[in-house]
Amino acid sequence: MLREFIVKDFGWKLLSLGLAVAIWLIVKGFSGDSVSQDERTFADLPAQVVSGTTDVRTFKVNPGVVQVTVKGRPDLIKALTGQEIRVYVDGSIADPTQSFRQRVDVSAPTRITIVKVEPTEVEVVVPPRPSAITPKPKP
């Protein structure tokens, strides 16, 4: 019974095994596990507030700089500059009348992985809206 289970359609079973091994090798090759990866830390990257187009106020971020650690292939990490890493805070989802804490978002070029962001949250200080200027009465 066991012999019949193994011998029956042996060619198809061997082909299936060969295809499974080939697919596994292809996926493993594309996953990048075989390539060494370096890490690099960028300190003092400025955090910028992204807000709606109608909001023209200047927000203040506290702390204003963030430390970002990235990893990737050694040649990509070596050529990477701090200007290619974008650190931003979404200011469009908060109450525009008071300061708030918001998560820091980071974007990096393709094939670069973000490992760590410190701090993960910053305080966004909302300045008061400029009041309408009323003209002074003429004497």
The first five atom37 places (N, CA, C, CB, O) and aatype in JSON, in Angstrom:
{
  "aatype": [12, 10, 1, 6, 13, 9, 19, 11, 3, 13, 7, 17, 11, 10, 10, 15, 10, 7, 10, 0, 19, 0, 9, 17, 10, 9, 19, 11, 7, 13, 15, 7, 3, 15, 19, 15, 5, 3, 6, 1, 16, 13, 0, 3, 10, 14, 0, 5, 19, 19, 15, 7, 16, 16, 3, 19, 1, 16, 13, 11, 19, 2, 14, 7, 19, 19, 5, 19, 16, 19, 11, 7, 1, 14, 3, 10, 9, 11, 0, 10, 16, 7, 5, 6, 9, 1, 19, 18, 19, 3, 7, 15, 9, 0, 3, 14, 16, 5, 15, 13, 1, 5, 1, 19, 3, 19, 15, 0, 14, 16, 1, 9, 16, 9, 19, 11, 19, 6, 14, 16, 6, 19, 6, 19, 19, 19, 14, 14, 1, 14, 15, 0, 9, 16, 14, 11, 14, 11, 14],
  "atom_mask": [
    [1, 1, 1, 1, 1],
    [1, 1, 1, 1, 1],
    [1, 1, 1, 1, 1],
    [1, 1, 1, 1, 1],
    [1, 1, 1, 1, 1],
    [1, 1, 1, 1, 1],
    [1, 1, 1, 1, 1],
    [1, 1, 1, 1, 1],
    [1, 1, 1, 1, 1],
    [1, 1, 1, 1, 1],
    [1, 1, 1, 0, 1],
    [1, 1, 1, 1, 1],
    [1, 1, 1, 1, 1],
    [1, 1, 1, 1, 1],
    [1, 1, 1, 1, 1],
    [1, 1, 1, 1, 1],
    [1, 1, 1, 1, 1],
    [1, 1, 1, 0, 1],
    [1, 1, 1, 1, 1],
    [1, 1, 1, 1, 1],
    [1, 1, 1, 1, 1],
    [1, 1, 1, 1, 1],
    [1, 1, 1, 1, 1],
    [1, 1, 1, 1, 1],
    [1, 1, 1, 1, 1],
    [1, 1, 1, 1, 1],
    [1, 1, 1, 1, 1],
    [1, 1, 1, 1, 1],
    [1, 1, 1, 0, 1],
    [1, 1, 1, 1, 1],
    [1, 1, 1, 1, 1],
    [1, 1, 1, 0, 1],
    [1, 1, 1, 1, 1],
    [1, 1, 1, 1, 1],
    [1, 1, 1, 1, 1],
    [1, 1, 1, 1, 1],
    [1, 1, 1, 1, 1],
    [1, 1, 1, 1, 1],
    [1, 1, 1, 1, 1],
    [1, 1, 1, 1, 1],
    [1, 1, 1, 1, 1],
    [1, 1, 1, 1, 1],
    [1, 1, 1, 1, 1],
    [1, 1, 1, 1, 1],
    [1, 1, 1, 1, 1],
    [1, 1, 1, 1, 1],
    [1, 1, 1, 1, 1],
    [1, 1, 1, 1, 1],
    [1, 1, 1, 1, 1],
    [1, 1, 1, 1, 1],
    [1, 1, 1, 1, 1],
    [1, 1, 1, 0, 1],
    [1, 1, 1, 1, 1],
    [1, 1, 1, 1, 1],
    [1, 1, 1, 1, 1],
    [1, 1, 1, 1, 1],
    [1, 1, 1, 1, 1],
    [1, 1, 1, 1, 1],
    [1, 1, 1, 1, 1],
    [1, 1, 1, 1, 1],
    [1, 1, 1, 1, 1],
    [1, 1, 1, 1, 1],
    [1, 1, 1, 1, 1],
    [1, 1, 1, 0, 1],
    [1, 1, 1, 1, 1],
    [1, 1, 1, 1, 1],
    [1, 1, 1, 1, 1],
    [1, 1, 1, 1, 1],
    [1, 1, 1, 1, 1],
    [1, 1, 1, 1, 1],
    [1, 1, 1, 1, 1],
    [1, 1, 1, 0, 1],
    [1, 1, 1, 1, 1],
    [1, 1, 1, 1, 1],
    [1, 1, 1, 1, 1],
    [1, 1, 1, 1, 1],
    [1, 1, 1, 1, 1],
    [1, 1, 1, 1, 1],
    [1, 1, 1, 1, 1],
    [1, 1, 1, 1, 1],
    [1, 1, 1, 1, 1],
    [1, 1, 1, 0, 1],
    [1, 1, 1, 1, 1],
    [1, 1, 1, 1, 1],
    [1, 1, 1, 1, 1],
    [1, 1, 1, 1, 1],
    [1, 1, 1, 1, 1],
    [1, 1, 1, 1, 1],
    [1, 1, 1, 1, 1],
    [1, 1, 1, 1, 1],
    [1, 1, 1, 0, 1],
    [1, 1, 1, 1, 1],
    [1, 1, 1, 1, 1],
    [1, 1, 1, 1, 1],
    [1, 1, 1, 1, 1],
    [1, 1, 1, 1, 1],
    [1, 1, 1, 1, 1],
    [1, 1, 1, 1, 1],
    [1, 1, 1, 1, 1],
    [1, 1, 1, 1, 1],
    [1, 1, 1, 1, 1],
    [1, 1, 1, 1, 1],
    [1, 1, 1, 1, 1],
    [1, 1, 1, 1, 1],
    [1, 1, 1, 1, 1],
    [1, 1, 1, 1, 1],
    [1, 1, 1, 1, 1],
    [1, 1, 1, 1, 1],
    [1, 1, 1, 1, 1],
    [1, 1, 1, 1, 1],
    [1, 1, 1, 1, 1],
    [1, 1, 1, 1, 1],
    [1, 1, 1, 1, 1],
    [1, 1, 1, 1, 1],
    [1, 1, 1, 1, 1],
    [1, 1, 1, 1, 1],
    [1, 1, 1, 1, 1],
    [1, 1, 1, 1, 1],
    [1, 1, 1, 1, 1],
    [1, 1, 1, 1, 1],
    [1, 1, 1, 1, 1],
    [1, 1, 1, 1, 1],
    [1, 1, 1, 1, 1],
    [1, 1, 1, 1, 1],
    [1, 1, 1, 1, 1],
    [1, 1, 1, 1, 1],
    [1, 1, 1, 1, 1],
    [1, 1, 1, 1, 1],
    [1, 1, 1, 1, 1],
    [1, 1, 1, 1, 1],
    [1, 1, 1, 1, 1],
    [1, 1, 1, 1, 1],
    [1, 1, 1, 1, 1],
    [1, 1, 1, 1, 1],
    [1, 1, 1, 1, 1],
    [1, 1, 1, 1, 1],
    [1, 1, 1, 1, 1],
    [1, 1, 1, 1, 1],
    [1, 1, 1, 1, 1]
  ],
  "atom_positions": [
    [[0.83, -1.18, 0.0], [0.0, 0.0, 0.0], [0.88, 1.26, 0.0], [-0.94, -0.01, 1.21], [0.65, 2.16, -0.8]],
    [[1.87, 1.33, 0.88], [2.75, 2.49, 0.94], [3.59, 2.57, -0.33], [3.65, 2.42, 2.18], [3.85, 3.65, -0.86]],
    [[4.02, 1.39, -0.81], [4.81, 1.36, -2.05], [3.98, 1.87, -3.21], [5.32, -0.06, -2.34], [4.49, 2.62, -4.05]],
    [[2.73, 1.5, -3.28], [1.85, 1.96, -4.35], [1.63, 3.47, -4.26], [0.49, 1.21, -4.3], [1.55, 4.16, -5.28]],
    [[1.52, 4.0, -3.05], [1.32, 5.43, -2.84], [2.53, 6.22, -3.37], [1.1, 5.74, -1.33], [2.38, 7.29, -3.96]],
    [[3.74, 5.68, -3.15], [4.95, 6.36, -3.58], [5.16, 6.21, -5.08], [6.16, 5.82, -2.83], [5.52, 7.18, -5.75]],
    [[4.94, 5.03, -5.62], [5.25, 4.75, -7.02], [4.19, 5.31, -7.97], [5.37, 3.24, -7.23], [4.53, 5.69, -9.09]],
    [[2.94, 5.38, -7.57], [1.87, 5.85, -8.45], [2.09, 7.33, -8.78], [0.48, 5.64, -7.78], [2.27, 8.16, -7.88]],
    [[2.08, 7.66, -10.06], [2.3, 9.01, -10.57], [3.62, 9.6, -10.07], [1.15, 9.92, -10.16], [3.7, 10.77, -9.72]],
    [[4.67, 8.75, -10.06], [5.95, 9.18, -9.55], [6.52, 10.35, -10.36], [6.93, 8.02, -9.57], [7.12, 11.26, -9.79]],
    [[6.33, 10.33, -11.66], [6.83, 11.41, -12.52], [6.22, 12.75, -12.16], [0.0, 0.0, 0.0], [6.91, 13.76, -12.09]],
    [[4.91, 12.75, -11.94], [4.23, 14.01, -11.56], [4.69, 14.49, -10.18], [2.7, 13.81, -11.56], [4.85, 15.69, -9.96]],
    [[4.9, 13.56, -9.28], [5.36, 13.94, -7.94], [6.76, 14.51, -8.0], [5.33, 12.73, -7.0], [7.07, 15.48, -7.3]],
    [[7.63, 13.92, -8.82], [8.98, 14.42, -8.97], [8.99, 15.8, -9.61], [9.82, 13.44, -9.79], [9.75, 16.68, -9.19]],
    [[8.16, 16.0, -10.62], [8.03, 17.31, -11.27], [7.53, 18.36, -10.27], [7.08, 17.22, -12.48], [8.05, 19.47, -10.24]],
    [[6.54, 18.02, -9.47], [6.01, 18.95, -8.47], [7.07, 19.33, -7.45], [4.8, 18.33, -7.76], [7.18, 20.49, -7.07]],
    [[7.84, 18.36, -7.01], [8.91, 18.63, -6.06], [9.95, 19.56, -6.68], [9.57, 17.33, -5.6], [10.42, 20.5, -6.03]],
    [[10.32, 19.3, -7.93], [11.3, 20.14, -8.62], [10.8, 21.57, -8.78], [0.0, 0.0, 0.0], [11.55, 22.52, -8.57]],
    [[9.52, 21.74, -9.15], [8.94, 23.08, -9.28], [8.89, 23.8, -7.93], [7.54, 23.0, -9.87], [9.15, 25.0, -7.86]],
    [[8.55, 23.09, -6.89], [8.48, 23.7, -5.56], [9.86, 24.2, -5.13], [7.92, 22.69, -4.52], [9.98, 25.29, -4.58]],
    [[10.9, 23.4, -5.38], [12.25, 23.81, -5.02], [12.67, 25.01, -5.86], [13.25, 22.64, -5.22], [13.28, 25.94, -5.33]],
    [[12.35, 25.02, -7.15], [12.71, 26.15, -8.02], [12.01, 27.43, -7.57], [12.34, 25.84, -9.47], [12.64, 28.48, -7.52]],
    [[10.74, 27.35, -7.23], [10.0, 28.53, -6.76], [10.59, 29.02, -5.44], [8.49, 28.19, -6.59], [10.73, 30.23, -5.24]],
    [[10.92, 28.13, -4.56], [11.5, 28.52, -3.27], [12.83, 29.24, -3.48], [11.7, 27.29, -2.37], [13.1, 30.24, -2.82]],
    [[13.67, 28.72, -4.38], [14.97, 29.36, -4.65], [14.79, 30.75, -5.26], [15.81, 28.49, -5.57], [15.54, 31.67, -4.93]],
    [[13.83, 30.9, -6.14], [13.57, 32.21, -6.76], [13.1, 33.22, -5.72], [12.51, 32.09, -7.88], [13.6, 34.34, -5.66]],
    [[12.16, 32.81, -4.89], [11.64, 33.72, -3.86], [12.74, 34.08, -2.87], [10.45, 33.09, -3.12], [12.85, 35.24, -2.46]],
    [[13.55, 33.13, -2.48], [14.65, 33.4, -1.55], [15.66, 34.35, -2.18], [15.35, 32.08, -1.15], [16.21, 35.21, -1.49]],
    [[15.9, 34.21, -3.46], [16.84, 35.11, -4.15], [16.33, 36.54, -4.22], [0.0, 0.0, 0.0], [17.13, 37.47, -4.1]],
    [[15.03, 36.74, -4.4], [14.47, 38.08, -4.49], [14.24, 38.72, -3.14], [13.18, 38.04, -5.24], [14.07, 39.94, -3.05]],
    [[14.23, 37.94, -2.08], [13.94, 38.51, -0.77], [15.11, 39.31, -0.21], [13.57, 37.41, 0.2], [14.92, 40.08, 0.73]],
    [[16.28, 39.15, -0.75], [17.43, 39.93, -0.31], [18.11, 39.39, 0.92], [0.0, 0.0, 0.0], [18.99, 40.05, 1.47]],
    [[17.74, 38.2, 1.39], [18.37, 37.63, 2.57], [19.84, 37.28, 2.3], [17.62, 36.39, 3.03], [20.67, 37.3, 3.21]],
    [[20.15, 36.97, 1.04], [21.51, 36.57, 0.73], [22.44, 37.76, 0.6], [21.53, 35.75, -0.54], [23.66, 37.6, 0.63]],
    [[21.9, 38.97, 0.45], [22.71, 40.17, 0.3], [22.9, 40.81, 1.67], [22.05, 41.16, -0.69], [21.95, 40.95, 2.44]],
    [[24.13, 41.2, 1.96], [24.37, 41.85, 3.24], [23.75, 43.25, 3.22], [25.88, 41.93, 3.55], [23.69, 43.9, 2.18]],
    [[23.3, 43.69, 4.38], [22.68, 45.0, 4.49], [23.39, 45.79, 5.58], [21.17, 44.89, 4.8], [23.76, 45.26, 6.63]],
    [[23.57, 47.06, 5.29], [24.2, 47.96, 6.26], [23.14, 48.85, 6.89], [25.3, 48.81, 5.59], [22.08, 49.09, 6.3]],
    [[23.43, 49.32, 8.08], [22.57, 50.29, 8.76], [23.3, 51.61, 8.87], [22.15, 49.78, 10.18], [24.53, 51.66, 8.99]],
    [[22.52, 52.69, 8.82], [23.1, 54.02, 8.96], [22.1, 54.9, 9.69], [23.47, 54.63, 7.58], [20.89, 54.82, 9.45]],
    [[22.61, 55.75, 10.57], [21.75, 56.64, 11.34], [21.97, 58.07, 10.89], [22.02, 56.49, 12.85], [23.1, 58.55, 10.81]],
    [[20.86, 58.75, 10.61], [20.88, 60.16, 10.26], [20.32, 60.94, 11.44], [20.06, 60.45, 8.95], [19.16, 60.77, 11.81]],
    [[21.15, 61.78, 12.03], [20.7, 62.58, 13.17], [20.32, 63.97, 12.68], [21.81, 62.67, 14.26], [20.77, 64.42, 11.62]],
    [[19.5, 64.64, 13.45], [19.13, 66.03, 13.19], [18.44, 66.25, 11.85], [20.34, 66.9, 13.26], [18.72, 67.23, 11.16]],
    [[17.53, 65.34, 11.46], [16.71, 65.56, 10.27], [15.52, 66.43, 10.68], [16.23, 64.21, 9.64], [14.82, 66.1, 11.63]],
    [[15.27, 67.54, 9.98], [14.18, 68.44, 10.38], [12.81, 67.82, 10.11], [14.3, 69.77, 9.65], [12.58, 67.24, 9.05]],
    [[11.92, 67.96, 11.07], [10.54, 67.48, 10.92], [9.68, 68.63, 10.39], [9.98, 66.93, 12.28], [9.7, 69.73, 10.94]],
    [[8.94, 68.36, 9.33], [8.1, 69.38, 8.73], [6.64, 69.01, 8.93], [8.43, 69.56, 7.24], [6.28, 67.84, 8.91]],
    [[5.81, 70.02, 9.11], [4.38, 69.81, 9.28], [3.7, 69.94, 7.93], [3.78, 70.82, 10.3], [3.9, 70.92, 7.21]],
    [[2.89, 68.94, 7.59], [2.11, 68.96, 6.36], [0.68, 69.26, 6.76], [2.22, 67.6, 5.57], [0.09, 68.55, 7.57]],
    [[0.11, 70.32, 6.17], [-1.26, 70.69, 6.52], [-2.05, 70.99, 5.26], [-1.28, 71.92, 7.47], [-1.53, 70.87, 4.15]],
    [[-3.29, 71.37, 5.44], [-4.15, 71.66, 4.3], [-3.68, 72.86, 3.51], [0.0, 0.0, 0.0], [-2.9, 73.67, 4.01]],
    [[-4.14, 72.97, 2.28], [-3.7, 74.05, 1.42], [-4.23, 75.41, 1.87], [-4.12, 73.78, 0.0], [-3.64, 76.44, 1.55]],
    [[-5.34, 75.42, 2.58], [-5.91, 76.69, 3.02], [-5.28, 77.2, 4.32], [-7.39, 76.56, 3.2], [-5.46, 78.36, 4.67]],
    [[-4.57, 76.35, 5.01], [-3.94, 76.73, 6.27], [-2.54, 77.25, 5.99], [-3.91, 75.53, 7.27], [-1.65, 76.47, 5.63]],
    [[-2.33, 78.55, 6.14], [-1.05, 79.15, 5.79], [-0.2, 79.49, 7.01], [-1.28, 80.4, 4.98], [0.81, 80.18, 6.9]],
    [[-0.61, 79.0, 8.16], [0.16, 79.28, 9.37], [1.47, 78.5, 9.38], [-0.66, 78.95, 10.61], [1.61, 77.48, 8.7]],
    [[2.41, 78.99, 10.17], [3.67, 78.27, 10.34], [3.62, 77.57, 11.68], [4.89, 79.23, 10.25], [3.55, 78.21, 12.73]],
    [[3.67, 76.25, 11.65], [3.65, 75.46, 12.87], [5.06, 75.33, 13.41], [3.02, 74.07, 12.62], [6.04, 75.4, 12.66]],
    [[5.16, 75.13, 14.7], [6.45, 74.88, 15.33], [6.43, 73.45, 15.86], [6.75, 75.91, 16.47], [5.47, 73.03, 16.51]],
    [[7.49, 72.71, 15.6], [7.6, 71.32, 16.03], [8.61, 71.25, 17.16], [8.01, 70.38, 14.84], [9.7, 71.81, 17.08]],
    [[8.23, 70.53, 18.23], [9.11, 70.4, 19.39], [9.27, 68.93, 19.75], [8.56, 71.2, 20.59], [8.27, 68.34, 20.16]],
    [[10.39, 68.28, 19.65], [11.64, 68.79, 19.12], [11.57, 68.91, 17.6], [12.79, 67.88, 19.54], [10.83, 68.19, 16.94]],
    [[12.35, 69.81, 17.08], [12.3, 70.1, 15.65], [13.1, 69.16, 14.79], [0.0, 0.0, 0.0], [12.97, 69.17, 13.56]],
    [[13.93, 68.32, 15.41], [14.75, 67.38, 14.64], [14.5, 65.95, 15.12], [16.25, 67.73, 14.76], [14.13, 65.72, 16.27]],
    [[14.71, 65.01, 14.21], [14.45, 63.59, 14.47], [15.67, 62.79, 14.04], [13.16, 63.1, 13.72], [16.38, 63.17, 13.11]],
    [[15.9, 61.68, 14.73], [16.98, 60.76, 14.37], [16.36, 59.55, 13.7], [17.82, 60.33, 15.63], [15.46, 58.92, 14.25]],
    [[16.84, 59.21, 12.49], [16.29, 58.11, 11.71], [17.39, 57.11, 11.38], [15.61, 58.63, 10.42], [18.46, 57.49, 10.9]],
    [[17.13, 55.82, 11.65], [18.05, 54.75, 11.3], [17.44, 53.97, 10.15], [18.34, 53.82, 12.52], [16.28, 53.56, 10.2]],
    [[18.24, 53.76, 9.09], [17.78, 53.04, 7.9], [18.73, 51.9, 7.6], [17.67, 54.0, 6.68], [19.86, 51.87, 8.08]],
    [[18.25, 50.95, 6.79], [19.13, 49.86, 6.35], [18.84, 49.55, 4.89], [18.94, 48.59, 7.24], [17.76, 49.84, 4.37]],
    [[19.84, 48.96, 4.25], [19.71, 48.6, 2.84], [21.05, 48.06, 2.34], [0.0, 0.0, 0.0], [21.97, 47.84, 3.12]],
    [[21.12, 47.86, 1.03], [22.36, 47.36, 0.44], [23.47, 48.37, 0.7], [22.19, 47.1, -1.08], [23.22, 49.58, 0.69]],
    [[24.69, 47.91, 0.94], [25.79, 48.82, 1.29], [26.01, 49.95, 0.28], [27.07, 48.03, 1.41], [26.27, 51.08, 0.69]],
    [[25.9, 49.67, -1.02], [26.12, 50.73, -2.01], [25.02, 51.79, -1.95], [26.18, 50.12, -3.41], [25.3, 52.98, -2.14]],
    [[23.77, 51.38, -1.69], [22.67, 52.34, -1.58], [22.79, 53.18, -0.31], [21.32, 51.61, -1.61], [22.55, 54.38, -0.33]],
    [[23.16, 52.54, 0.79], [23.29, 53.24, 2.07], [24.44, 54.25, 2.0], [23.52, 52.24, 3.22], [24.34, 55.35, 2.53]],
    [[25.51, 53.86, 1.35], [26.67, 54.76, 1.25], [26.34, 56.01, 0.43], [27.87, 54.02, 0.63], [26.81, 57.1, 0.75]],
    [[25.53, 55.86, -0.61], [25.19, 56.98, -1.48], [24.03, 57.82, -0.94], [24.85, 56.48, -2.87], [23.77, 58.91, -1.45]],
    [[23.34, 57.33, 0.06], [22.16, 58.02, 0.59], [22.54, 59.3, 1.33], [21.38, 57.08, 1.53], [23.51, 59.33, 2.09]],
    [[21.77, 60.35, 1.1], [21.99, 61.61, 1.82], [20.77, 61.91, 2.69], [22.26, 62.78, 0.83], [19.7, 61.34, 2.49]],
    [[20.95, 62.79, 3.63], [19.86, 63.17, 4.53], [18.71, 63.86, 3.82], [0.0, 0.0, 0.0], [17.57, 63.79, 4.29]],
    [[18.99, 64.53, 2.7], [17.93, 65.22, 1.95], [16.97, 64.25, 1.27], [18.54, 66.13, 0.9], [15.86, 64.63, 0.9]],
    [[17.38, 63.0, 1.1], [16.52, 62.01, 0.46], [15.53, 61.38, 1.44], [17.37, 60.93, -0.17], [14.6, 60.68, 1.03]],
    [[15.72, 61.63, 2.71], [14.83, 61.09, 3.74], [13.9, 62.21, 4.18], [15.62, 60.49, 4.95], [14.37, 63.27, 4.61]],
    [[12.6, 62.0, 4.07], [11.61, 63.02, 4.42], [10.98, 62.68, 5.77], [10.52, 63.14, 3.31], [10.47, 61.58, 5.97]],
    [[11.01, 63.64, 6.67], [10.41, 63.49, 7.99], [9.27, 64.5, 8.06], [11.46, 63.7, 9.15], [9.49, 65.7, 7.91]],
    [[8.07, 64.02, 8.3], [6.94, 64.93, 8.33], [5.92, 64.51, 9.38], [6.28, 65.0, 6.96], [5.88, 63.37, 9.83]],
    [[5.09, 65.5, 9.74], [4.03, 65.32, 10.72], [2.75, 65.83, 10.06], [4.34, 66.09, 12.07], [2.74, 66.9, 9.46]],
    [[1.69, 65.06, 10.16], [0.41, 65.45, 9.55], [-0.3, 66.44, 10.47], [-0.49, 64.2, 9.29], [-0.76, 66.07, 11.56]],
    [[-0.4, 67.68, 10.04], [-1.06, 68.7, 10.83], [-2.48, 68.96, 10.4], [0.0, 0.0, 0.0], [-3.15, 69.81, 10.98]],
    [[-2.97, 68.25, 9.4], [-4.31, 68.52, 8.87], [-5.41, 67.8, 9.65], [-4.37, 68.11, 7.43], [-6.59, 68.09, 9.43]],
    [[-5.06, 66.89, 10.55], [-6.1, 66.11, 11.23], [-6.36, 66.57, 12.65], [-5.71, 64.65, 11.24], [-7.14, 65.95, 13.37]],
    [[-5.72, 67.64, 13.06], [-5.84, 68.08, 14.45], [-6.71, 69.33, 14.56], [-4.47, 68.35, 15.05], [-7.04, 69.98, 13.57]],
    [[-7.06, 69.63, 15.79], [-7.81, 70.85, 16.1], [-6.88, 72.04, 15.83], [-8.32, 70.85, 17.58], [-5.82, 72.12, 16.44]],
    [[-7.26, 72.94, 14.96], [-6.35, 74.03, 14.59], [-6.21, 75.12, 15.64], [-6.81, 74.64, 13.32], [-5.51, 76.11, 15.4]],
    [[-6.86, 74.97, 16.79], [-6.8, 76.02, 17.79], [-5.86, 75.71, 18.95], [-8.17, 76.28, 18.32], [-5.59, 76.59, 19.77]],
    [[-5.36, 74.5, 19.03], [-4.51, 74.17, 20.17], [-3.36, 73.26, 19.73], [-5.32, 73.5, 21.28], [-3.42, 72.61, 18.69]],
    [[-2.33, 73.25, 20.54], [-1.18, 72.4, 20.26], [-1.54, 70.94, 20.48], [0.03, 72.8, 21.15], [-2.49, 70.63, 21.2]],
    [[-0.79, 70.04, 19.85], [-1.11, 68.61, 19.93], [0.14, 67.78, 19.71], [-2.2, 68.23, 18.89], [1.16, 68.29, 19.23]],
    [[0.05, 66.5, 20.07], [1.13, 65.54, 19.81], [0.74, 64.71, 18.6], [1.4, 64.63, 21.06], [-0.42, 64.33, 18.44]],
    [[1.71, 64.43, 17.76], [1.42, 63.69, 16.53], [2.58, 62.75, 16.23], [1.17, 64.66, 15.34], [3.74, 63.04, 16.54]],
    [[2.24, 61.64, 15.61], [3.23, 60.63, 15.23], [4.09, 61.17, 14.09], [2.54, 59.3, 14.81], [3.61, 61.89, 13.22]],
    [[5.36, 60.81, 14.09], [6.29, 61.22, 13.05], [6.26, 60.18, 11.94], [7.74, 61.38, 13.62], [6.38, 58.98, 12.2]],
    [[6.09, 60.63, 10.71], [6.12, 59.76, 9.54], [7.42, 60.01, 8.78], [4.89, 59.99, 8.63], [7.88, 61.14, 8.69]],
    [[7.99, 58.94, 8.23], [9.26, 59.05, 7.5], [9.1, 58.33, 6.18], [10.45, 58.47, 8.32], [8.57, 57.23, 6.12]],
    [[9.59, 58.97, 5.11], [9.63, 58.29, 3.82], [11.07, 58.27, 3.34], [8.69, 59.0, 2.77], [11.82, 59.23, 3.52]],
    [[11.44, 57.16, 2.72], [12.81, 56.97, 2.24], [12.75, 56.45, 0.81], [13.6, 55.99, 3.16], [11.7, 55.96, 0.38]],
    [[13.85, 56.54, 0.08], [13.86, 56.03, -1.29], [13.58, 54.53, -1.36], [15.21, 56.33, -1.95], [13.63, 53.83, -0.35]],
    [[13.28, 54.07, -2.54], [13.0, 52.65, -2.75], [14.21, 51.81, -2.35], [12.62, 52.39, -4.22], [15.36, 52.23, -2.51]],
    [[13.94, 50.63, -1.84], [14.93, 49.65, -1.4], [15.7, 50.08, -0.17], [15.9, 49.37, -2.52], [16.74, 49.51, 0.16]],
    [[15.2, 51.11, 0.52], [15.75, 51.53, 1.8], [14.68, 51.27, 2.85], [16.19, 53.05, 1.79], [13.54, 51.69, 2.68]],
    [[15.03, 50.57, 3.92], [14.08, 50.23, 4.97], [14.33, 51.11, 6.19], [14.19, 48.74, 5.34], [15.47, 51.28, 6.62]],
    [[13.25, 51.65, 6.73], [13.35, 52.46, 7.93], [13.34, 51.51, 9.13], [12.17, 53.5, 8.02], [12.41, 50.73, 9.31]],
    [[14.38, 51.59, 9.95], [14.52, 50.69, 11.08], [13.99, 51.33, 12.36], [15.98, 50.3, 11.26], [13.28, 50.69, 13.13]],
    [[14.34, 52.61, 12.58], [14.03, 53.24, 13.86], [13.87, 54.74, 13.66], [15.13, 52.93, 14.9], [14.59, 55.36, 12.89]],
    [[12.91, 55.31, 14.39], [12.69, 56.75, 14.39], [12.63, 57.2, 15.84], [11.39, 57.15, 13.6], [11.85, 56.67, 16.63]],
    [[13.45, 58.2, 16.19], [13.44, 58.73, 17.55], [13.37, 60.23, 17.51], [14.68, 58.27, 18.33], [14.21, 60.83, 16.85]],
    [[12.47, 60.88, 18.15], [11.32, 60.35, 18.87], [10.23, 59.92, 17.88], [10.76, 61.4, 19.87], [10.22, 60.36, 16.73]],
    [[9.34, 59.07, 18.34], [8.26, 58.61, 17.47], [7.11, 59.6, 17.41], [7.75, 57.26, 17.94], [6.32, 59.57, 16.47]],
    [[7.03, 60.48, 18.4], [6.0, 61.52, 18.42], [6.64, 62.86, 18.74], [4.88, 61.2, 19.46], [7.64, 62.92, 19.46]],
    [[6.06, 63.92, 18.2], [6.52, 65.27, 18.51], [5.32, 66.14, 18.88], [7.3, 65.88, 17.31], [4.18, 65.8, 18.59]],
    [[5.61, 67.25, 19.53], [4.56, 68.2, 19.85], [4.52, 69.25, 18.75], [4.78, 68.85, 21.25], [5.54, 69.82, 18.38]],
    [[3.32, 69.49, 18.25], [3.13, 70.52, 17.23], [2.47, 71.71, 17.91], [2.27, 70.0, 16.02], [1.35, 71.6, 18.42]],
    [[3.17, 72.83, 17.93], [2.67, 74.04, 18.56], [1.96, 74.86, 17.5], [3.82, 74.86, 19.25], [2.55, 75.23, 16.48]],
    [[0.69, 75.14, 17.74], [-0.12, 75.87, 16.79], [-0.11, 77.35, 17.17], [-1.58, 75.32, 16.74], [-0.54, 77.7, 18.27]],
    [[0.37, 78.2, 16.29], [0.36, 79.63, 16.6], [-1.05, 80.18, 16.47], [1.33, 80.41, 15.67], [-1.87, 79.62, 15.74]],
    [[-1.35, 81.26, 17.17], [-2.69, 81.83, 17.04], [-2.88, 82.4, 15.64], [-2.93, 82.92, 18.1], [-1.94, 82.91, 15.02]],
    [[-4.11, 82.31, 15.17], [-4.42, 82.88, 13.85], [-4.29, 84.4, 13.94], [-5.86, 82.47, 13.38], [-4.7, 85.0, 14.93]],
    [[-3.73, 85.0, 12.91], [-3.65, 86.46, 12.94], [-5.06, 87.04, 12.88], [-2.79, 87.0, 11.77], [-5.88, 86.65, 12.05]],
    [[-5.32, 87.98, 13.77], [-6.65, 88.58, 13.79], [-6.74, 89.61, 12.68], [-6.95, 89.22, 15.17], [-5.74, 90.14, 12.18]],
    [[-7.97, 89.88, 12.32], [-8.18, 90.88, 11.28], [-7.71, 92.23, 11.79], [-9.66, 90.94, 10.85], [-8.04, 92.64, 12.91]],
    [[-6.97, 92.9, 10.98], [-6.44, 94.2, 11.39], [-7.51, 95.25, 11.14], [-5.11, 94.55, 10.63], [-7.99, 95.42, 10.01]],
    [[-7.85, 95.93, 12.19], [-8.86, 96.99, 12.04], [-8.13, 98.32, 11.87], [-9.84, 97.03, 13.28], [-7.21, 98.64, 12.62]],
    [[-8.56, 99.09, 10.89], [-7.89, 100.37, 10.67], [-8.15, 101.32, 11.82], [-8.35, 101.0, 9.37], [-9.23, 101.35, 12.39]],
    [[-7.13, 102.1, 12.14], [-7.27, 103.08, 13.2], [-8.09, 104.27, 12.68], [-5.88, 103.55, 13.7], [-7.96, 104.67, 11.52]],
    [[-8.93, 104.82, 13.54], [-9.72, 105.98, 13.1], [-8.82, 107.18, 12.83], [-10.8, 106.34, 14.15], [-7.83, 107.4, 13.53]],
    [[-9.17, 107.94, 11.82], [-8.37, 109.12, 11.47], [-8.72, 110.27, 12.42], [-8.62, 109.54, 9.98], [-9.88, 110.45, 12.77]],
    [[-7.73, 111.03, 12.83], [-8.0, 112.15, 13.75], [-8.68, 113.33, 13.11], [-6.73, 112.62, 14.37], [-8.96, 114.32, 13.78]]
  ]
}
